[in-house]
Amino acid sequence: DKTPLAPGMCFSNEPMIVVPDRFGVRLEDHFHVTETGAAWFTEPQPAIDDLG
């Protein structure tokens, strides 16, 4: 897709790890485009064992 990014656009990034027939984990990061660049809707946690 070659659509130029523009302020007001919103996106999600959903990385996933799956072990077939055992388990799966998907993280959801949501962000939007501002006049000065990308911004998080909610800042991600620094680590799975450090919830900030």
All heavy atoms as atom14 arrays in JSON, in Angstrom:
{
  "sequence": "DKTPLAPGMCFSNEPMIVVPDRFGVRLEDHFHVTETGAAWFTEPQPAIDDLG",
  "atom14_mask": [
    [1, 1, 1, 1, 1, 1, 1, 1, 0, 0, 0, 0, 0, 0],
    [1, 1, 1, 1, 1, 1, 1, 1, 1, 0, 0, 0, 0, 0],
    [1, 1, 1, 1, 1, 1, 1, 0, 0, 0, 0, 0, 0, 0],
    [1, 1, 1, 1, 1, 1, 1, 0, 0, 0, 0, 0, 0, 0],
    [1, 1, 1, 1, 1, 1, 1, 1, 0, 0, 0, 0, 0, 0],
    [1, 1, 1, 1, 1, 0, 0, 0, 0, 0, 0, 0, 0, 0],
    [1, 1, 1, 1, 1, 1, 1, 0, 0, 0, 0, 0, 0, 0],
    [1, 1, 1, 1, 0, 0, 0, 0, 0, 0, 0, 0, 0, 0],
    [1, 1, 1, 1, 1, 1, 1, 1, 0, 0, 0, 0, 0, 0],
    [1, 1, 1, 1, 1, 1, 0, 0, 0, 0, 0, 0, 0, 0],
    [1, 1, 1, 1, 1, 1, 1, 1, 1, 1, 1, 0, 0, 0],
    [1, 1, 1, 1, 1, 1, 0, 0, 0, 0, 0, 0, 0, 0],
    [1, 1, 1, 1, 1, 1, 1, 1, 0, 0, 0, 0, 0, 0],
    [1, 1, 1, 1, 1, 1, 1, 1, 1, 0, 0, 0, 0, 0],
    [1, 1, 1, 1, 1, 1, 1, 0, 0, 0, 0, 0, 0, 0],
    [1, 1, 1, 1, 1, 1, 1, 1, 0, 0, 0, 0, 0, 0],
    [1, 1, 1, 1, 1, 1, 1, 1, 0, 0, 0, 0, 0, 0],
    [1, 1, 1, 1, 1, 1, 1, 0, 0, 0, 0, 0, 0, 0],
    [1, 1, 1, 1, 1, 1, 1, 0, 0, 0, 0, 0, 0, 0],
    [1, 1, 1, 1, 1, 1, 1, 0, 0, 0, 0, 0, 0, 0],
    [1, 1, 1, 1, 1, 1, 1, 1, 0, 0, 0, 0, 0, 0],
    [1, 1, 1, 1, 1, 1, 1, 1, 1, 1, 1, 0, 0, 0],
    [1, 1, 1, 1, 1, 1, 1, 1, 1, 1, 1, 0, 0, 0],
    [1, 1, 1, 1, 0, 0, 0, 0, 0, 0, 0, 0, 0, 0],
    [1, 1, 1, 1, 1, 1, 1, 0, 0, 0, 0, 0, 0, 0],
    [1, 1, 1, 1, 1, 1, 1, 1, 1, 1, 1, 0, 0, 0],
    [1, 1, 1, 1, 1, 1, 1, 1, 0, 0, 0, 0, 0, 0],
    [1, 1, 1, 1, 1, 1, 1, 1, 1, 0, 0, 0, 0, 0],
    [1, 1, 1, 1, 1, 1, 1, 1, 0, 0, 0, 0, 0, 0],
    [1, 1, 1, 1, 1, 1, 1, 1, 1, 1, 0, 0, 0, 0],
    [1, 1, 1, 1, 1, 1, 1, 1, 1, 1, 1, 0, 0, 0],
    [1, 1, 1, 1, 1, 1, 1, 1, 1, 1, 0, 0, 0, 0],
    [1, 1, 1, 1, 1, 1, 1, 0, 0, 0, 0, 0, 0, 0],
    [1, 1, 1, 1, 1, 1, 1, 0, 0, 0, 0, 0, 0, 0],
    [1, 1, 1, 1, 1, 1, 1, 1, 1, 0, 0, 0, 0, 0],
    [1, 1, 1, 1, 1, 1, 1, 0, 0, 0, 0, 0, 0, 0],
    [1, 1, 1, 1, 0, 0, 0, 0, 0, 0, 0, 0, 0, 0],
    [1, 1, 1, 1, 1, 0, 0, 0, 0, 0, 0, 0, 0, 0],
    [1, 1, 1, 1, 1, 0, 0, 0, 0, 0, 0, 0, 0, 0],
    [1, 1, 1, 1, 1, 1, 1, 1, 1, 1, 1, 1, 1, 1],
    [1, 1, 1, 1, 1, 1, 1, 1, 1, 1, 1, 0, 0, 0],
    [1, 1, 1, 1, 1, 1, 1, 0, 0, 0, 0, 0, 0, 0],
    [1, 1, 1, 1, 1, 1, 1, 1, 1, 0, 0, 0, 0, 0],
    [1, 1, 1, 1, 1, 1, 1, 0, 0, 0, 0, 0, 0, 0],
    [1, 1, 1, 1, 1, 1, 1, 1, 1, 0, 0, 0, 0, 0],
    [1, 1, 1, 1, 1, 1, 1, 0, 0, 0, 0, 0, 0, 0],
    [1, 1, 1, 1, 1, 0, 0, 0, 0, 0, 0, 0, 0, 0],
    [1, 1, 1, 1, 1, 1, 1, 1, 0, 0, 0, 0, 0, 0],
    [1, 1, 1, 1, 1, 1, 1, 1, 0, 0, 0, 0, 0, 0],
    [1, 1, 1, 1, 1, 1, 1, 1, 0, 0, 0, 0, 0, 0],
    [1, 1, 1, 1, 1, 1, 1, 1, 0, 0, 0, 0, 0, 0],
    [1, 1, 1, 1, 0, 0, 0, 0, 0, 0, 0, 0, 0, 0]
  ],
  "atom14_positions": [
    [[0.85, -1.18, 0.0], [0.0, 0.0, 0.0], [0.89, 1.24, 0.0], [1.82, 1.34, 0.81], [-0.89, -0.01, 1.23], [-1.92, 1.09, 1.22], [-1.75, 2.11, 0.51], [-2.91, 0.94, 1.94], [0.0, 0.0, 0.0], [0.0, 0.0, 0.0], [0.0, 0.0, 0.0], [0.0, 0.0, 0.0], [0.0, 0.0, 0.0], [0.0, 0.0, 0.0]],
    [[0.65, 2.14, -0.9], [1.49, 3.33, -1.01], [0.77, 4.6, -0.54], [1.16, 5.71, -0.88], [1.97, 3.49, -2.44], [2.86, 2.33, -2.84], [3.42, 2.49, -4.23], [4.18, 1.24, -4.55], [5.38, 1.42, -5.27], [0.0, 0.0, 0.0], [0.0, 0.0, 0.0], [0.0, 0.0, 0.0], [0.0, 0.0, 0.0], [0.0, 0.0, 0.0]],
    [[-0.31, 4.43, 0.26], [-1.04, 5.58, 0.79], [-0.13, 6.39, 1.71], [0.44, 5.84, 2.66], [-2.26, 5.11, 1.6], [-3.09, 4.29, 0.76], [-3.05, 6.28, 2.13], [0.0, 0.0, 0.0], [0.0, 0.0, 0.0], [0.0, 0.0, 0.0], [0.0, 0.0, 0.0], [0.0, 0.0, 0.0], [0.0, 0.0, 0.0], [0.0, 0.0, 0.0]],
    [[0.03, 7.69, 1.45], [0.86, 8.51, 2.34], [0.23, 8.61, 3.73], [-0.99, 8.72, 3.86], [0.88, 9.88, 1.66], [0.42, 9.65, 0.26], [-0.46, 8.45, 0.3], [0.0, 0.0, 0.0], [0.0, 0.0, 0.0], [0.0, 0.0, 0.0], [0.0, 0.0, 0.0], [0.0, 0.0, 0.0], [0.0, 0.0, 0.0], [0.0, 0.0, 0.0]],
    [[1.06, 8.57, 4.76], [0.57, 8.75, 6.11], [0.19, 10.2, 6.32], [0.85, 11.11, 5.81], [1.62, 8.34, 7.13], [2.08, 6.89, 7.05], [3.13, 6.62, 8.11], [0.92, 5.94, 7.18], [0.0, 0.0, 0.0], [0.0, 0.0, 0.0], [0.0, 0.0, 0.0], [0.0, 0.0, 0.0], [0.0, 0.0, 0.0], [0.0, 0.0, 0.0]],
    [[-0.89, 10.43, 7.06], [-1.37, 11.79, 7.3], [-1.91, 11.9, 8.72], [-2.4, 10.92, 9.29], [-2.47, 12.14, 6.31], [0.0, 0.0, 0.0], [0.0, 0.0, 0.0], [0.0, 0.0, 0.0], [0.0, 0.0, 0.0], [0.0, 0.0, 0.0], [0.0, 0.0, 0.0], [0.0, 0.0, 0.0], [0.0, 0.0, 0.0], [0.0, 0.0, 0.0]],
    [[-1.81, 13.1, 9.32], [-2.35, 13.29, 10.66], [-3.81, 12.82, 10.74], [-4.6, 13.02, 9.82], [-2.25, 14.79, 10.88], [-1.08, 15.19, 10.04], [-1.2, 14.33, 8.81], [0.0, 0.0, 0.0], [0.0, 0.0, 0.0], [0.0, 0.0, 0.0], [0.0, 0.0, 0.0], [0.0, 0.0, 0.0], [0.0, 0.0, 0.0], [0.0, 0.0, 0.0]],
    [[-4.12, 12.15, 11.87], [-5.46, 11.64, 12.08], [-5.62, 10.17, 11.76], [-6.57, 9.53, 12.19], [0.0, 0.0, 0.0], [0.0, 0.0, 0.0], [0.0, 0.0, 0.0], [0.0, 0.0, 0.0], [0.0, 0.0, 0.0], [0.0, 0.0, 0.0], [0.0, 0.0, 0.0], [0.0, 0.0, 0.0], [0.0, 0.0, 0.0], [0.0, 0.0, 0.0]],
    [[-4.69, 9.6, 10.98], [-4.76, 8.17, 10.68], [-4.42, 7.37, 11.94], [-3.59, 7.77, 12.73], [-3.8, 7.79, 9.56], [-4.18, 8.32, 8.22], [-2.94, 7.78, 7.02], [-3.85, 8.02, 5.52], [0.0, 0.0, 0.0], [0.0, 0.0, 0.0], [0.0, 0.0, 0.0], [0.0, 0.0, 0.0], [0.0, 0.0, 0.0], [0.0, 0.0, 0.0]],
    [[-5.08, 6.22, 12.11], [-4.88, 5.35, 13.27], [-4.46, 3.97, 12.8], [-4.91, 3.51, 11.75], [-6.16, 5.24, 14.08], [-6.77, 6.83, 14.66], [0.0, 0.0, 0.0], [0.0, 0.0, 0.0], [0.0, 0.0, 0.0], [0.0, 0.0, 0.0], [0.0, 0.0, 0.0], [0.0, 0.0, 0.0], [0.0, 0.0, 0.0], [0.0, 0.0, 0.0]],
    [[-3.63, 3.31, 13.61], [-3.1, 2.01, 13.24], [-3.01, 1.1, 14.45], [-2.96, 1.56, 15.58], [-1.68, 2.15, 12.66], [-1.62, 3.02, 11.45], [-1.38, 4.38, 11.58], [-1.79, 2.48, 10.19], [-1.32, 5.19, 10.46], [-1.73, 3.29, 9.07], [-1.5, 4.65, 9.2], [0.0, 0.0, 0.0], [0.0, 0.0, 0.0], [0.0, 0.0, 0.0]],
    [[-2.95, -0.19, 14.19], [-2.6, -1.14, 15.24], [-1.51, -2.05, 14.7], [-1.43, -2.34, 13.51], [-3.82, -1.96, 15.68], [-4.23, -2.84, 14.66], [0.0, 0.0, 0.0], [0.0, 0.0, 0.0], [0.0, 0.0, 0.0], [0.0, 0.0, 0.0], [0.0, 0.0, 0.0], [0.0, 0.0, 0.0], [0.0, 0.0, 0.0], [0.0, 0.0, 0.0]],
    [[-0.64, -2.46, 15.6], [0.41, -3.42, 15.31], [0.15, -4.59, 16.26], [0.07, -4.39, 17.47], [1.78, -2.79, 15.57], [2.9, -3.77, 15.31], [2.79, -4.67, 14.5], [3.99, -3.58, 16.02], [0.0, 0.0, 0.0], [0.0, 0.0, 0.0], [0.0, 0.0, 0.0], [0.0, 0.0, 0.0], [0.0, 0.0, 0.0], [0.0, 0.0, 0.0]],
    [[-0.01, -5.79, 15.73], [-0.44, -6.92, 16.55], [0.51, -8.11, 16.4], [0.17, -9.12, 15.79], [-1.87, -7.3, 16.19], [-2.83, -6.15, 16.39], [-4.25, -6.46, 15.99], [-4.58, -7.65, 15.79], [-5.04, -5.52, 15.9], [0.0, 0.0, 0.0], [0.0, 0.0, 0.0], [0.0, 0.0, 0.0], [0.0, 0.0, 0.0], [0.0, 0.0, 0.0]],
    [[1.73, -8.0, 16.98], [2.64, -9.13, 16.91], [2.07, -10.33, 17.66], [1.35, -10.17, 18.65], [3.92, -8.61, 17.55], [3.5, -7.47, 18.39], [2.28, -6.89, 17.74], [0.0, 0.0, 0.0], [0.0, 0.0, 0.0], [0.0, 0.0, 0.0], [0.0, 0.0, 0.0], [0.0, 0.0, 0.0], [0.0, 0.0, 0.0], [0.0, 0.0, 0.0]],
    [[2.41, -11.53, 17.2], [1.81, -12.73, 17.75], [2.84, -13.86, 17.82], [3.69, -13.99, 16.95], [0.65, -13.14, 16.84], [-0.14, -14.3, 17.26], [-1.47, -14.48, 16.05], [-2.65, -15.34, 17.01], [0.0, 0.0, 0.0], [0.0, 0.0, 0.0], [0.0, 0.0, 0.0], [0.0, 0.0, 0.0], [0.0, 0.0, 0.0], [0.0, 0.0, 0.0]],
    [[2.76, -14.65, 18.89], [3.55, -15.87, 19.02], [2.56, -17.01, 19.21], [1.68, -16.93, 20.07], [4.5, -15.81, 20.22], [5.51, -14.68, 20.04], [5.2, -17.14, 20.43], [6.37, -14.42, 21.25], [0.0, 0.0, 0.0], [0.0, 0.0, 0.0], [0.0, 0.0, 0.0], [0.0, 0.0, 0.0], [0.0, 0.0, 0.0], [0.0, 0.0, 0.0]],
    [[2.7, -18.07, 18.42], [1.8, -19.22, 18.52], [2.62, -20.51, 18.57], [3.52, -20.71, 17.76], [0.84, -19.28, 17.32], [-0.01, -20.53, 17.37], [-0.04, -18.04, 17.27], [0.0, 0.0, 0.0], [0.0, 0.0, 0.0], [0.0, 0.0, 0.0], [0.0, 0.0, 0.0], [0.0, 0.0, 0.0], [0.0, 0.0, 0.0], [0.0, 0.0, 0.0]],
    [[2.29, -21.35, 19.52], [2.8, -22.72, 19.55], [1.59, -23.58, 19.21], [0.67, -23.71, 20.02], [3.37, -23.08, 20.93], [3.82, -24.54, 20.94], [4.52, -22.16, 21.29], [0.0, 0.0, 0.0], [0.0, 0.0, 0.0], [0.0, 0.0, 0.0], [0.0, 0.0, 0.0], [0.0, 0.0, 0.0], [0.0, 0.0, 0.0], [0.0, 0.0, 0.0]],
    [[1.53, -24.12, 17.99], [0.35, -24.86, 17.54], [-0.1, -25.93, 18.54], [0.72, -26.65, 19.11], [0.8, -25.48, 16.22], [1.85, -24.55, 15.72], [2.57, -24.09, 16.96], [0.0, 0.0, 0.0], [0.0, 0.0, 0.0], [0.0, 0.0, 0.0], [0.0, 0.0, 0.0], [0.0, 0.0, 0.0], [0.0, 0.0, 0.0], [0.0, 0.0, 0.0]],
    [[-1.39, -25.98, 18.75], [-2.04, -26.94, 19.65], [-1.63, -26.78, 21.12], [-1.88, -27.66, 21.93], [-1.76, -28.39, 19.21], [-2.29, -28.66, 17.81], [-3.39, -28.15, 17.48], [-1.6, -29.36, 17.05], [0.0, 0.0, 0.0], [0.0, 0.0, 0.0], [0.0, 0.0, 0.0], [0.0, 0.0, 0.0], [0.0, 0.0, 0.0], [0.0, 0.0, 0.0]],
    [[-0.98, -25.64, 21.45], [-0.59, -25.42, 22.85], [-1.1, -24.08, 23.36], [-1.85, -24.04, 24.3], [0.93, -25.49, 22.98], [1.45, -26.84, 22.5], [2.45, -27.57, 23.29], [2.61, -27.24, 24.66], [3.78, -27.21, 25.27], [4.87, -27.46, 24.6], [3.86, -26.95, 26.54], [0.0, 0.0, 0.0], [0.0, 0.0, 0.0], [0.0, 0.0, 0.0]],
    [[-0.63, -22.97, 22.75], [-1.06, -21.65, 23.21], [-0.68, -20.59, 22.19], [0.08, -20.84, 21.26], [-0.48, -21.3, 24.58], [1.0, -21.02, 24.55], [1.46, -19.73, 24.4], [1.92, -22.05, 24.69], [2.82, -19.47, 24.37], [3.28, -21.8, 24.67], [3.73, -20.5, 24.51], [0.0, 0.0, 0.0], [0.0, 0.0, 0.0], [0.0, 0.0, 0.0]],
    [[-1.2, -19.41, 22.39], [-0.84, -18.27, 21.56], [-0.96, -16.99, 22.37], [-1.74, -16.91, 23.31], [0.0, 0.0, 0.0], [0.0, 0.0, 0.0], [0.0, 0.0, 0.0], [0.0, 0.0, 0.0], [0.0, 0.0, 0.0], [0.0, 0.0, 0.0], [0.0, 0.0, 0.0], [0.0, 0.0, 0.0], [0.0, 0.0, 0.0], [0.0, 0.0, 0.0]],
    [[-0.15, -16.0, 22.02], [-0.18, -14.7, 22.67], [-0.12, -13.64, 21.58], [0.71, -13.72, 20.68], [1.02, -14.52, 23.63], [1.05, -13.12, 24.2], [1.01, -15.56, 24.72], [0.0, 0.0, 0.0], [0.0, 0.0, 0.0], [0.0, 0.0, 0.0], [0.0, 0.0, 0.0], [0.0, 0.0, 0.0], [0.0, 0.0, 0.0], [0.0, 0.0, 0.0]],
    [[-1.01, -12.66, 21.66], [-0.96, -11.55, 20.71], [-0.99, -10.25, 21.51], [-1.82, -10.05, 22.37], [-2.15, -11.59, 19.76], [-2.11, -10.4, 18.8], [-3.17, -10.45, 17.74], [-4.49, -10.54, 18.3], [-5.57, -10.86, 17.61], [-5.46, -11.14, 16.33], [-6.73, -10.93, 18.17], [0.0, 0.0, 0.0], [0.0, 0.0, 0.0], [0.0, 0.0, 0.0]],
    [[-0.06, -9.37, 21.2], [-0.03, -8.03, 21.79], [-0.68, -7.07, 20.81], [-0.6, -7.26, 19.6], [1.42, -7.6, 22.05], [2.24, -8.54, 22.93], [3.67, -8.05, 23.0], [1.62, -8.67, 24.3], [0.0, 0.0, 0.0], [0.0, 0.0, 0.0], [0.0, 0.0, 0.0], [0.0, 0.0, 0.0], [0.0, 0.0, 0.0], [0.0, 0.0, 0.0]],
    [[-1.32, -6.05, 21.33], [-1.94, -5.05, 20.46], [-1.43, -3.67, 20.84], [-1.65, -3.21, 21.95], [-3.47, -5.11, 20.59], [-4.04, -6.41, 20.09], [-5.56, -6.4, 20.08], [-6.15, -5.31, 20.01], [-6.14, -7.49, 20.14], [0.0, 0.0, 0.0], [0.0, 0.0, 0.0], [0.0, 0.0, 0.0], [0.0, 0.0, 0.0], [0.0, 0.0, 0.0]],
    [[-0.7, -3.05, 19.93], [-0.21, -1.68, 20.11], [-1.01, -0.78, 19.17], [-1.12, -1.07, 17.98], [1.28, -1.59, 19.76], [2.13, -2.47, 20.65], [1.82, -2.58, 21.85], [3.11, -3.03, 20.14], [0.0, 0.0, 0.0], [0.0, 0.0, 0.0], [0.0, 0.0, 0.0], [0.0, 0.0, 0.0], [0.0, 0.0, 0.0], [0.0, 0.0, 0.0]],
    [[-1.55, 0.32, 19.7], [-2.37, 1.22, 18.9], [-1.74, 2.61, 18.9], [-1.34, 3.12, 19.95], [-3.79, 1.3, 19.48], [-4.46, -0.04, 19.5], [-4.47, -0.83, 20.61], [-5.08, -0.73, 18.52], [-5.1, -1.96, 20.33], [-5.48, -1.93, 19.08], [0.0, 0.0, 0.0], [0.0, 0.0, 0.0], [0.0, 0.0, 0.0], [0.0, 0.0, 0.0]],
    [[-1.64, 3.2, 17.73], [-1.03, 4.52, 17.61], [-1.7, 5.31, 16.51], [-2.5, 4.78, 15.74], [0.48, 4.41, 17.39], [0.88, 3.45, 16.31], [1.15, 3.9, 15.05], [0.98, 2.08, 16.57], [1.53, 3.02, 14.03], [1.36, 1.2, 15.57], [1.62, 1.66, 14.31], [0.0, 0.0, 0.0], [0.0, 0.0, 0.0], [0.0, 0.0, 0.0]],
    [[-1.39, 6.61, 16.48], [-1.99, 7.5, 15.48], [-0.93, 8.48, 14.97], [0.1, 8.67, 15.6], [-3.2, 8.25, 16.06], [-2.87, 9.07, 17.27], [-2.69, 10.42, 17.21], [-2.69, 8.72, 18.57], [-2.42, 10.88, 18.42], [-2.42, 9.87, 19.26], [0.0, 0.0, 0.0], [0.0, 0.0, 0.0], [0.0, 0.0, 0.0], [0.0, 0.0, 0.0]],
    [[-1.2, 9.05, 13.83], [-0.29, 9.99, 13.2], [-0.67, 11.41, 13.62], [-1.84, 11.79, 13.57], [-0.33, 9.87, 11.66], [0.63, 10.86, 11.02], [-0.01, 8.45, 11.22], [0.0, 0.0, 0.0], [0.0, 0.0, 0.0], [0.0, 0.0, 0.0], [0.0, 0.0, 0.0], [0.0, 0.0, 0.0], [0.0, 0.0, 0.0], [0.0, 0.0, 0.0]],
    [[0.34, 12.17, 14.06], [0.14, 13.58, 14.43], [0.89, 14.46, 13.43], [1.57, 13.94, 12.54], [0.68, 13.86, 15.85], [2.11, 13.81, 15.82], [0.14, 12.87, 16.87], [0.0, 0.0, 0.0], [0.0, 0.0, 0.0], [0.0, 0.0, 0.0], [0.0, 0.0, 0.0], [0.0, 0.0, 0.0], [0.0, 0.0, 0.0], [0.0, 0.0, 0.0]],
    [[0.82, 15.74, 13.61], [1.56, 16.67, 12.75], [3.07, 16.47, 12.87], [3.81, 16.79, 11.94], [1.21, 18.12, 13.11], [-0.21, 18.51, 12.82], [-0.53, 18.62, 11.34], [0.39, 18.8, 10.52], [-1.73, 18.52, 11.0], [0.0, 0.0, 0.0], [0.0, 0.0, 0.0], [0.0, 0.0, 0.0], [0.0, 0.0, 0.0], [0.0, 0.0, 0.0]],
    [[3.54, 15.94, 14.0], [4.98, 15.79, 14.24], [5.46, 14.35, 14.2], [6.62, 14.08, 14.46], [5.37, 16.42, 15.59], [4.61, 15.77, 16.63], [5.08, 17.91, 15.61], [0.0, 0.0, 0.0], [0.0, 0.0, 0.0], [0.0, 0.0, 0.0], [0.0, 0.0, 0.0], [0.0, 0.0, 0.0], [0.0, 0.0, 0.0], [0.0, 0.0, 0.0]],
    [[4.58, 13.41, 13.9], [4.99, 12.01, 13.83], [3.97, 11.1, 14.49], [2.85, 11.48, 14.75], [0.0, 0.0, 0.0], [0.0, 0.0, 0.0], [0.0, 0.0, 0.0], [0.0, 0.0, 0.0], [0.0, 0.0, 0.0], [0.0, 0.0, 0.0], [0.0, 0.0, 0.0], [0.0, 0.0, 0.0], [0.0, 0.0, 0.0], [0.0, 0.0, 0.0]],
    [[4.41, 9.88, 14.8], [3.52, 8.9, 15.41], [3.41, 9.13, 16.92], [4.35, 9.6, 17.55], [4.03, 7.49, 15.14], [0.0, 0.0, 0.0], [0.0, 0.0, 0.0], [0.0, 0.0, 0.0], [0.0, 0.0, 0.0], [0.0, 0.0, 0.0], [0.0, 0.0, 0.0], [0.0, 0.0, 0.0], [0.0, 0.0, 0.0], [0.0, 0.0, 0.0]],
    [[2.26, 8.77, 17.49], [2.04, 8.87, 18.93], [1.21, 7.67, 19.38], [0.31, 7.23, 18.67], [1.33, 10.17, 19.28], [0.0, 0.0, 0.0], [0.0, 0.0, 0.0], [0.0, 0.0, 0.0], [0.0, 0.0, 0.0], [0.0, 0.0, 0.0], [0.0, 0.0, 0.0], [0.0, 0.0, 0.0], [0.0, 0.0, 0.0], [0.0, 0.0, 0.0]],
    [[1.56, 7.13, 20.55], [0.81, 6.01, 21.12], [-0.52, 6.49, 21.66], [-0.61, 7.58, 22.21], [1.57, 5.4, 22.29], [2.89, 4.8, 21.95], [4.11, 5.35, 22.19], [3.13, 3.55, 21.31], [5.1, 4.51, 21.74], [4.52, 3.39, 21.2], [2.29, 2.54, 20.84], [5.1, 2.27, 20.64], [2.87, 1.42, 20.27], [4.25, 1.29, 20.18]],
    [[-1.56, 5.68, 21.54], [-2.78, 5.95, 22.29], [-2.53, 5.63, 23.76], [-2.91, 6.37, 24.65], [-3.96, 5.1, 21.77], [-4.58, 5.66, 20.54], [-4.47, 5.01, 19.34], [-5.29, 6.85, 20.57], [-5.05, 5.51, 18.18], [-5.88, 7.37, 19.44], [-5.75, 6.7, 18.24], [0.0, 0.0, 0.0], [0.0, 0.0, 0.0], [0.0, 0.0, 0.0]],
    [[-1.88, 4.5, 24.02], [-1.49, 4.1, 25.37], [-0.05, 3.6, 25.28], [0.25, 2.71, 24.5], [-2.39, 2.95, 25.89], [-3.74, 3.36, 25.81], [-2.04, 2.58, 27.31], [0.0, 0.0, 0.0], [0.0, 0.0, 0.0], [0.0, 0.0, 0.0], [0.0, 0.0, 0.0], [0.0, 0.0, 0.0], [0.0, 0.0, 0.0], [0.0, 0.0, 0.0]],
    [[0.83, 4.2, 26.09], [2.23, 3.79, 26.08], [2.36, 2.31, 26.42], [1.73, 1.84, 27.37], [3.03, 4.6, 27.1], [3.3, 6.02, 26.68], [4.41, 6.13, 25.65], [5.33, 5.3, 25.63], [4.33, 7.07, 24.86], [0.0, 0.0, 0.0], [0.0, 0.0, 0.0], [0.0, 0.0, 0.0], [0.0, 0.0, 0.0], [0.0, 0.0, 0.0]],
    [[3.17, 1.56, 25.68], [3.4, 0.16, 26.02], [4.13, 0.02, 27.35], [4.85, 0.93, 27.76], [4.28, -0.36, 24.88], [4.31, 0.69, 23.85], [3.86, 1.96, 24.47], [0.0, 0.0, 0.0], [0.0, 0.0, 0.0], [0.0, 0.0, 0.0], [0.0, 0.0, 0.0], [0.0, 0.0, 0.0], [0.0, 0.0, 0.0], [0.0, 0.0, 0.0]],
    [[3.94, -1.11, 28.0], [4.66, -1.39, 29.24], [6.13, -1.63, 28.92], [6.45, -2.14, 27.85], [4.06, -2.62, 29.93], [2.6, -2.44, 30.3], [2.37, -1.27, 31.22], [3.18, -0.98, 32.09], [1.28, -0.57, 31.02], [0.0, 0.0, 0.0], [0.0, 0.0, 0.0], [0.0, 0.0, 0.0], [0.0, 0.0, 0.0], [0.0, 0.0, 0.0]],
    [[7.04, -1.28, 29.83], [8.47, -1.46, 29.57], [8.88, -2.94, 29.44], [9.8, -3.26, 28.71], [9.17, -0.81, 30.76], [8.11, -0.54, 31.77], [6.77, -0.62, 31.09], [0.0, 0.0, 0.0], [0.0, 0.0, 0.0], [0.0, 0.0, 0.0], [0.0, 0.0, 0.0], [0.0, 0.0, 0.0], [0.0, 0.0, 0.0], [0.0, 0.0, 0.0]],
    [[8.19, -3.83, 30.14], [8.5, -5.26, 30.09], [7.33, -6.04, 30.66], [6.55, -5.49, 31.45], [9.77, -5.58, 30.87], [0.0, 0.0, 0.0], [0.0, 0.0, 0.0], [0.0, 0.0, 0.0], [0.0, 0.0, 0.0], [0.0, 0.0, 0.0], [0.0, 0.0, 0.0], [0.0, 0.0, 0.0], [0.0, 0.0, 0.0], [0.0, 0.0, 0.0]],
    [[7.23, -7.3, 30.31], [6.13, -8.12, 30.8], [6.14, -8.26, 32.32], [5.11, -8.41, 32.95], [6.13, -9.5, 30.12], [4.79, -10.2, 30.33], [7.3, -10.35, 30.59], [4.58, -11.41, 29.46], [0.0, 0.0, 0.0], [0.0, 0.0, 0.0], [0.0, 0.0, 0.0], [0.0, 0.0, 0.0], [0.0, 0.0, 0.0], [0.0, 0.0, 0.0]],
    [[7.34, -8.15, 32.92], [7.42, -8.27, 34.38], [7.62, -6.92, 35.07], [7.9, -6.85, 36.26], [8.53, -9.24, 34.77], [9.9, -8.79, 34.25], [9.97, -7.86, 33.43], [10.91, -9.4, 34.67], [0.0, 0.0, 0.0], [0.0, 0.0, 0.0], [0.0, 0.0, 0.0], [0.0, 0.0, 0.0], [0.0, 0.0, 0.0], [0.0, 0.0, 0.0]],
    [[7.46, -5.81, 34.32], [7.57, -4.46, 34.88], [6.41, -3.65, 34.31], [6.51, -3.06, 33.24], [8.91, -3.84, 34.49], [9.07, -2.43, 35.03], [8.2, -1.95, 35.8], [10.06, -1.77, 34.67], [0.0, 0.0, 0.0], [0.0, 0.0, 0.0], [0.0, 0.0, 0.0], [0.0, 0.0, 0.0], [0.0, 0.0, 0.0], [0.0, 0.0, 0.0]],
    [[5.3, -3.63, 35.02], [4.08, -2.98, 34.51], [4.07, -1.47, 34.72], [3.06, -0.83, 34.55], [2.85, -3.63, 35.14], [2.74, -5.15, 34.86], [1.52, -5.7, 35.55], [2.73, -5.42, 33.39], [0.0, 0.0, 0.0], [0.0, 0.0, 0.0], [0.0, 0.0, 0.0], [0.0, 0.0, 0.0], [0.0, 0.0, 0.0], [0.0, 0.0, 0.0]],
    [[5.2, -0.9, 35.05], [5.32, 0.53, 35.15], [4.83, 1.02, 36.44], [4.52, 2.01, 36.86], [0.0, 0.0, 0.0], [0.0, 0.0, 0.0], [0.0, 0.0, 0.0], [0.0, 0.0, 0.0], [0.0, 0.0, 0.0], [0.0, 0.0, 0.0], [0.0, 0.0, 0.0], [0.0, 0.0, 0.0], [0.0, 0.0, 0.0], [0.0, 0.0, 0.0]]
  ]
}
